[in-house]
Amino acid sequence: MNLFERRMLLGLGCIGALTILCAGSLGLALLMGSGRGADLLQSSRGRLESLSLTEPTAEVDQASSAAKAPARISRPAPSAAARPDLPLRGSAGAPADLSQVYRAVNPGVVAIDIEQVVNLGSQGQGRARGSGSGWIYDTEGHIVTNKHVAGDASSLEVVFSDGSRRRAQVVGTDGYSDLAVLKVEGLPEGASPLPVLEDLESLSVGQPVVAIGNPFGKANSMTAGIISALGRVIPAMDPSQVQPGGSNYSIPQTIQTDAAINPGNSGGPLLDLSGQVIGVNAQIETVNIQAGGVPGNSGVGFAIPASVVNKVVPQLIEQGRARWSYLGIMGASEFTVDLAEANNLAEPRGAYVSGVQADGPSAGILRGASNANDPNAEAPVGGDVIIAIDGQPVEDFDDLLTYVALETVPGQEVRLTLLRDGQEQELSVTVGERPNRD
């Protein structure tokens, strides 16, 4: 997406004629800005959608609305509950009987029935019901799903593959990753946790994958496809995570897939053929808008990667929230040749700093574009260009985002190599902690 391209971000679902926008929240809202400073409005490339499903209910049927030894993430200890082995060991990328994959992993996938109190204005309050997906994380009864599925629910009920039902409580949510952890008391017989991929580097474009979930309320549905791309960056859809200035924080290392993902798939697993969870299905980009404004699959789906799951879920289980580092800068979404030429740079390489948060960790240290407030500017000029962090090369803004998000902890000092006024410099910045708005 270039600097001037625009998208609309929508949640999914409807209650009668009531459209639900903004990742499962009720009412109308637009999320403006990507985590890299680009505007997000309607785009000719379609829409980016989150994937929970809300359905009509009787209660609301009248409703009409590798550095030089850089410090690594200090993660809380994982749950003490036993973690599962691979259901189909050794077959991650090998040809497989998909029915065998389904039999192995389906007992670890759940549907989530959601009830939410809604304000109907002069009609008072009503109750809206919806559904999403999730998967069993450990034998203690922890369930992983999306925050936009469970975060605003007044009650939650988990439906297991054998039809058994359990009430669930929210253990923790994280809007920066759109992840949530629920807990049920006692798993039914035969329900089994799913293992999570530990090394994202083992994935490759073209690798076969499957998605299992609850699309349109059709529980335990499986679709198959491939990994279409790796290392995508998508905006965190939670409106509470908007930065000062209106841009959204982003989720790094996202997996793109063509496996069919539809409303209701949110929170369900994307798996390799050995049965490992490689991501959590969360969003689609689509031009396929169906009757009632419900978006449909167009073959471009996005899953929150296992690397983010492994960072966030243990923290949610341990302390109910996750800590994220940030530099407090905004950057050009694409470092184009025109941008390089406007800044007298030999090549478009690095993370171009278009703006610096006034009260953020980089204030007074890094420099944004000098013409950032000029609406007639053809391109930003004068901003720093970060070309390495802790000795690790930075090819684009996504590289910088990924390193800060996944390889640092708040309060850690990082060493930035940058170009300023054509000269290479080294500066140190102590990364801050993103505000906790969950």
C-alpha positions as CSV (number, residue, x, y, z in Angstrom):
1,M,0.0,0.0,0.0
2,N,1.6,3.3,-1.0
3,L,1.6,6.4,1.1
4,F,-1.6,7.8,-0.4
5,E,-3.6,4.6,-0.8
6,R,-6.7,4.3,1.4
7,R,-8.8,1.6,2.8
8,M,-11.8,1.2,5.0
9,L,-11.6,-1.2,8.0
10,L,-14.8,-2.9,9.0
11,G,-15.9,-5.5,11.5
12,L,-18.5,-8.1,10.4
13,G,-22.0,-9.0,11.1
14,C,-25.5,-7.6,11.3
15,I,-28.4,-7.7,13.8
16,G,-31.5,-7.1,11.8
17,A,-30.6,-3.9,9.9
18,L,-28.0,-2.9,12.5
19,T,-24.5,-3.0,10.9
20,I,-21.7,-3.8,13.3
21,L,-18.4,-2.1,12.4
22,C,-15.0,-1.7,13.9
23,A,-14.0,-5.3,14.7
24,G,-17.1,-6.4,16.5
25,S,-18.0,-3.2,18.3
26,L,-21.6,-1.9,17.9
27,G,-22.2,1.3,16.0
28,L,-20.4,3.0,13.2
29,A,-16.8,4.0,13.2
30,L,-13.8,4.2,10.9
31,L,-10.3,3.3,11.9
32,M,-8.1,6.0,10.3
33,G,-4.5,5.3,9.6
34,S,-2.2,2.3,9.5
35,G,0.5,1.6,12.1
36,R,2.9,3.3,9.6
37,G,1.1,6.7,9.2
38,A,-0.8,6.0,6.0
39,D,-4.5,7.0,5.8
40,L,-7.0,4.1,5.8
41,L,-10.1,4.9,3.8
42,Q,-11.9,3.2,0.9
43,S,-9.4,1.7,-1.6
44,S,-9.8,0.4,-5.1
45,R,-8.3,-2.8,-3.8
46,G,-11.3,-3.4,-1.6
47,R,-11.8,-3.7,2.1
48,L,-9.9,-5.2,5.0
49,E,-12.4,-7.0,7.2
50,S,-12.4,-8.6,10.6
51,L,-14.1,-11.9,10.9
52,S,-16.5,-12.3,13.8
53,L,-20.2,-13.0,12.9
54,T,-23.2,-11.6,14.7
55,E,-26.6,-12.9,14.0
56,P,-30.2,-11.8,14.6
57,T,-31.8,-12.7,17.9
58,A,-35.3,-12.6,19.4
59,E,-34.2,-10.1,22.0
60,V,-33.2,-7.5,19.3
61,D,-35.5,-8.4,16.4
62,Q,-36.8,-4.8,16.4
63,A,-33.3,-3.4,16.1
64,S,-32.8,-1.2,13.0
65,S,-29.0,-0.6,13.5
66,A,20.3,-12.1,14.9
67,A,22.0,-8.9,16.4
68,K,25.1,-8.5,18.5
69,A,23.5,-10.4,21.3
70,P,20.4,-8.2,21.5
71,A,18.2,-8.6,24.5
72,R,15.4,-11.0,23.8
73,I,11.8,-10.8,24.9
74,S,11.3,-11.6,28.6
75,R,8.2,-13.7,28.4
76,P,6.2,-14.9,31.4
77,A,6.6,-18.6,32.0
78,P,4.1,-20.6,29.9
79,S,1.2,-22.3,31.6
80,A,2.2,-25.2,33.7
81,A,-0.4,-27.4,31.9
82,A,0.9,-30.0,29.6
83,R,1.4,-28.8,26.0
84,P,0.5,-31.2,23.2
85,D,2.7,-33.0,20.7
86,L,2.2,-32.7,17.0
87,P,-1.0,-34.5,16.0
88,L,0.7,-35.6,12.7
89,R,4.4,-35.5,13.4
90,G,6.7,-34.9,10.4
91,S,4.1,-34.0,7.9
92,A,4.1,-30.2,8.0
93,G,4.7,-29.7,4.4
94,A,4.3,-33.2,3.0
95,P,1.3,-34.3,0.9
96,A,-1.4,-35.4,3.3
97,D,-4.9,-36.9,3.5
98,L,-6.7,-33.8,4.6
99,S,-9.4,-35.9,6.3
100,Q,-6.6,-37.3,8.5
101,V,-5.5,-33.7,9.3
102,Y,-9.1,-32.8,10.2
103,R,-9.6,-35.8,12.5
104,A,-6.4,-35.0,14.3
105,V,-7.0,-31.3,14.9
106,N,-10.7,-30.9,15.0
107,P,-11.1,-31.9,18.7
108,G,-8.9,-28.8,19.5
109,V,-11.1,-26.3,17.7
110,V,-14.2,-24.7,19.3
111,A,-17.0,-22.4,18.3
112,I,-17.7,-19.4,20.6
113,D,-21.3,-18.1,21.2
114,I,-21.3,-14.5,22.2
115,E,-23.9,-12.4,23.9
116,Q,-23.5,-8.6,24.2
117,V,-25.6,-5.9,25.7
118,V,-26.3,-3.2,23.2
119,N,-27.7,0.3,23.5
120,L,-30.8,0.8,21.4
121,G,-31.2,4.5,22.1
122,S,-34.8,5.4,23.0
123,Q,-35.7,1.7,23.0
124,G,-33.3,1.1,25.9
125,Q,-31.0,-1.9,25.9
126,G,-31.1,-5.2,24.1
127,R,-29.0,-8.2,23.7
128,A,-27.1,-9.1,20.6
129,R,-25.9,-12.6,19.9
130,G,-23.0,-13.6,17.6
131,S,-20.4,-16.3,17.1
132,G,-16.7,-16.7,16.4
133,S,-14.1,-19.4,16.6
134,G,-11.2,-20.4,18.9
135,W,-8.9,-23.2,19.8
136,I,-7.7,-25.1,22.9
137,Y,-4.3,-23.8,24.1
138,D,-3.6,-26.2,27.0
139,T,-5.1,-28.8,29.3
140,E,-6.1,-26.2,31.9
141,G,-8.9,-25.1,29.7
142,H,-7.4,-21.9,28.2
143,I,-9.0,-21.0,24.8
144,V,-7.4,-18.6,22.3
145,T,-9.5,-16.4,20.1
146,N,-9.6,-12.8,18.8
147,K,-10.2,-9.8,21.1
148,H,-12.8,-8.5,18.6
149,V,-14.7,-11.8,19.1
150,A,-14.7,-11.9,22.9
151,G,-13.6,-8.5,24.2
152,D,-16.9,-6.8,24.6
153,A,-19.1,-9.8,25.3
154,S,-21.3,-9.9,28.4
155,S,-21.4,-13.7,28.3
156,L,-19.5,-16.4,26.4
157,E,-20.2,-20.0,25.7
158,V,-17.7,-22.4,24.2
159,V,-19.0,-25.2,22.0
160,F,-16.6,-28.2,21.6
161,S,-16.4,-30.5,18.5
162,D,-18.5,-33.1,20.2
163,G,-21.3,-30.6,21.0
164,S,-20.4,-30.2,24.6
165,R,-20.8,-26.7,26.0
166,R,-19.0,-24.7,28.7
167,R,-19.4,-21.2,30.0
168,A,-16.2,-19.2,29.6
169,Q,-14.6,-16.3,31.3
170,V,-12.2,-13.8,29.8
171,V,-8.7,-14.2,31.3
172,G,-7.1,-11.4,29.3
173,T,-7.3,-9.4,26.1
174,D,-4.7,-7.5,24.0
175,G,-5.9,-5.0,21.4
176,Y,-2.4,-4.5,20.0
177,S,-2.5,-8.1,18.7
178,D,-6.3,-8.7,18.6
179,L,-5.8,-11.7,20.8
180,A,-7.8,-12.9,23.8
181,V,-7.6,-15.8,26.1
182,L,-10.7,-17.4,27.7
183,K,-11.0,-20.2,30.3
184,V,-13.4,-23.0,30.8
185,E,-13.7,-25.2,33.8
186,G,-12.9,-28.7,32.6
187,L,-12.4,-29.9,29.1
188,P,-14.8,-32.6,27.8
189,E,-13.5,-36.0,27.1
190,G,-11.6,-36.1,23.8
191,A,-11.0,-32.4,23.6
192,S,-7.3,-31.8,23.0
193,P,-5.0,-28.8,22.9
194,L,-3.3,-27.8,19.7
195,P,0.5,-27.2,19.5
196,V,1.8,-23.8,18.4
197,L,4.6,-23.4,15.9
198,E,7.8,-22.2,17.6
199,D,9.9,-21.2,14.6
200,L,8.2,-19.0,12.0
201,E,11.3,-19.3,9.8
202,S,10.2,-22.9,9.0
203,L,7.3,-21.6,7.0
204,S,7.4,-20.9,3.3
205,V,5.2,-19.4,0.6
206,G,3.3,-22.1,-1.2
207,Q,3.1,-24.4,1.8
208,P,-0.3,-26.1,2.2
209,V,-2.4,-25.0,5.2
210,V,-5.9,-25.5,6.5
211,A,-8.3,-23.3,8.4
212,I,-10.9,-24.7,10.8
213,G,-13.6,-22.6,12.4
214,N,-17.2,-21.5,12.6
215,P,-18.0,-19.5,9.4
216,F,-21.5,-18.2,9.3
217,G,-22.2,-20.3,12.3
218,K,-21.3,-23.6,10.6
219,A,-19.1,-25.1,13.3
220,N,-16.1,-27.2,12.7
221,S,-15.8,-26.3,9.0
222,M,-12.4,-26.8,7.3
223,T,-11.0,-25.1,4.2
224,A,-7.6,-25.7,2.6
225,G,-5.2,-23.5,0.7
226,I,-1.6,-22.3,0.8
227,I,0.5,-19.7,2.4
228,S,0.2,-16.8,-0.1
229,A,2.7,-14.5,1.6
230,L,4.7,-14.1,4.8
231,G,5.7,-11.0,6.7
232,R,2.7,-8.9,6.0
233,V,1.8,-6.1,8.4
234,I,-1.8,-5.5,9.1
235,P,-3.4,-2.8,11.4
236,A,-4.6,-3.7,14.8
237,M,-8.4,-3.3,14.3
238,D,-9.2,-2.4,17.9
239,P,-10.2,1.3,18.0
240,S,-8.9,1.6,21.5
241,Q,-5.4,1.2,20.1
242,V,-5.3,4.3,17.9
243,Q,-2.1,6.3,18.5
244,P,-2.1,10.0,19.1
245,G,-2.5,11.6,15.7
246,G,-5.0,9.0,14.5
247,S,-2.9,6.1,13.2
248,N,-3.1,2.5,14.3
249,Y,-0.5,0.3,15.7
250,S,0.2,-2.8,13.5
251,I,0.6,-6.5,13.9
252,P,3.9,-7.8,12.4
253,Q,4.8,-11.0,10.6
254,T,1.2,-11.7,9.6
255,I,0.5,-14.7,7.4
256,Q,-1.5,-14.3,4.2
257,T,-3.5,-17.3,2.9
258,D,-5.9,-18.1,0.2
259,A,-7.7,-20.7,2.3
260,A,-11.3,-19.6,2.5
261,I,-12.0,-17.4,5.5
262,N,-15.4,-16.0,6.2
263,P,-17.4,-14.2,8.9
264,G,-17.3,-16.4,12.0
265,N,-13.8,-17.7,11.3
266,S,-12.3,-15.1,13.5
267,G,-10.2,-16.6,16.3
268,G,-9.9,-20.0,14.7
269,P,-6.6,-21.6,13.9
270,L,-4.6,-21.6,10.6
271,L,-2.6,-24.9,10.7
272,D,0.1,-26.6,8.8
273,L,-0.4,-30.3,7.8
274,S,1.3,-31.6,10.9
275,G,-1.4,-30.0,13.0
276,Q,0.5,-27.0,14.4
277,V,-1.2,-23.7,14.8
278,I,0.8,-21.3,12.6
279,G,-1.6,-18.4,13.0
280,V,-5.0,-17.1,14.3
281,N,-7.4,-16.1,11.5
282,A,-8.4,-12.5,11.9
283,Q,-9.0,-10.4,8.8
284,I,-9.7,-10.6,5.1
285,E,-9.3,-8.1,2.3
286,T,-12.2,-8.3,-0.1
287,V,-14.3,-6.6,-2.7
288,N,-17.0,-9.3,-2.3
289,I,-19.6,-7.6,-0.3
290,Q,-22.8,-9.7,0.0
291,A,-26.4,-8.8,0.8
292,G,-26.7,-6.9,4.0
293,G,-23.1,-5.6,3.8
294,V,-21.5,-8.8,5.0
295,P,-18.1,-9.3,3.4
296,G,-17.2,-12.6,1.8
297,N,-14.0,-14.4,1.0
298,S,-12.0,-13.2,-1.9
299,G,-8.9,-15.4,-1.4
300,V,-6.9,-12.9,0.6
301,G,-7.0,-13.7,4.3
302,F,-4.7,-12.8,7.2
303,A,-3.7,-14.7,10.3
304,I,-2.0,-13.4,13.4
305,P,1.3,-15.3,13.4
306,A,2.5,-17.9,15.9
307,S,5.4,-15.6,16.9
308,V,2.8,-13.1,18.2
309,V,0.7,-15.8,19.8
310,N,3.8,-17.1,21.6
311,K,4.6,-13.6,22.9
312,V,1.1,-12.6,23.9
313,V,-0.8,-15.6,25.1
314,P,1.5,-16.6,28.0
315,Q,1.4,-13.0,29.3
316,L,-2.4,-12.9,29.1
317,I,-2.6,-16.2,31.1
318,E,-0.1,-15.0,33.6
319,Q,-1.1,-11.4,34.1
320,G,-4.2,-10.6,32.0
321,R,-2.4,-8.2,29.7
322,A,0.6,-8.0,27.4
323,R,3.4,-5.5,27.3
324,W,4.6,-4.1,24.0
325,S,7.6,-1.9,23.1
326,Y,7.4,1.1,20.8
327,L,9.5,4.0,19.5
328,G,6.8,6.5,19.0
329,I,7.4,7.2,15.4
330,M,5.4,7.0,12.2
331,G,6.8,6.0,8.8
332,A,6.2,6.0,5.1
333,S,4.3,2.8,4.2
334,E,6.4,2.4,1.1
335,F,9.9,3.8,0.5
336,T,9.6,4.7,-3.1
337,V,12.1,6.0,-5.6
338,D,10.3,9.3,-5.6
339,L,10.6,9.5,-1.9
340,A,14.3,8.7,-2.0
341,E,14.9,11.3,-4.7
342,A,13.0,14.0,-2.8
343,N,15.3,13.3,0.1
344,N,18.5,13.2,-2.0
345,L,19.1,9.5,-1.1
346,A,20.9,7.1,-3.4
347,E,18.4,4.3,-2.9
348,P,15.0,3.7,-1.3
349,R,16.2,1.5,1.6
350,G,15.5,1.7,5.3
351,A,12.7,2.9,7.5
352,Y,11.7,6.5,6.6
353,V,10.6,8.5,9.7
354,S,7.7,10.7,8.6
355,G,6.7,11.8,12.1
356,V,7.7,11.6,15.8
357,Q,5.2,11.4,18.7
358,A,5.7,14.6,20.7
359,D,5.7,12.8,24.1
360,G,7.0,9.5,22.9
361,P,10.3,7.7,23.5
362,S,12.0,9.1,20.4
363,A,11.0,12.8,21.0
364,G,14.0,15.0,20.8
365,I,16.1,12.1,19.4
366,L,14.7,11.2,16.1
367,R,13.5,13.6,13.4
368,G,10.4,13.4,11.3
369,A,9.7,15.1,8.0
370,S,10.0,18.8,8.0
371,N,6.9,19.3,5.8
372,A,4.7,16.8,7.6
373,N,2.0,19.5,8.1
374,D,2.0,20.7,4.6
375,P,-1.1,19.3,2.8
376,N,0.4,20.3,-0.6
377,A,3.7,18.5,-0.1
378,E,4.3,15.9,-2.9
379,A,6.5,13.8,-0.6
380,P,7.8,14.1,2.9
381,V,11.4,15.5,3.2
382,G,13.9,15.8,6.0
383,G,13.0,12.8,8.0
384,D,15.6,10.3,9.4
385,V,16.1,7.1,7.6
386,I,16.8,4.1,10.0
387,I,19.0,1.6,8.2
388,A,19.9,-0.7,11.2
389,I,18.8,-1.5,14.7
390,D,21.2,-3.2,17.1
391,G,23.3,-4.1,14.1
392,Q,20.4,-5.8,12.3
393,P,19.8,-4.3,8.8
394,V,16.5,-2.6,8.3
395,E,15.3,-2.8,4.7
396,D,11.9,-1.1,5.3
397,F,9.6,0.1,8.1
398,D,8.1,-3.4,8.6
399,D,11.6,-4.7,9.6
400,L,11.8,-2.0,12.2
401,L,8.3,-2.6,13.5
402,T,8.9,-6.4,13.8
403,Y,12.2,-6.0,15.6
404,V,10.9,-3.5,18.1
405,A,7.7,-5.5,18.7
406,L,9.2,-9.0,19.0
407,E,12.8,-8.5,20.0
408,T,12.7,-5.8,22.7
409,V,11.0,-5.2,26.0
410,P,9.9,-1.8,27.4
411,G,12.8,0.1,29.0
412,Q,15.4,-1.6,26.8
413,E,17.9,0.6,25.0
414,V,18.3,0.1,21.2
415,R,21.1,1.3,19.0
416,L,19.9,2.9,15.7
417,T,22.0,3.5,12.7
418,L,20.4,6.2,10.5
419,L,20.9,8.6,7.7
420,R,20.3,12.3,8.5
421,D,21.0,15.0,6.0
422,G,23.0,12.5,4.0
423,Q,25.3,11.5,6.9
424,E,25.3,8.2,8.7
425,Q,24.9,8.5,12.5
426,E,24.3,6.2,15.5
427,L,21.8,7.1,18.2
428,S,20.4,5.3,21.2
429,V,16.8,5.3,22.1
430,T,15.1,3.6,25.1
431,V,12.0,2.0,23.9
432,G,8.8,2.8,25.8
433,E,5.8,0.8,26.7
434,R,2.7,1.2,24.6
435,P,-0.2,2.6,26.7
436,N,-2.4,-0.1,28.2
437,R,-5.9,0.6,26.9
438,D,-7.5,-2.8,27.3
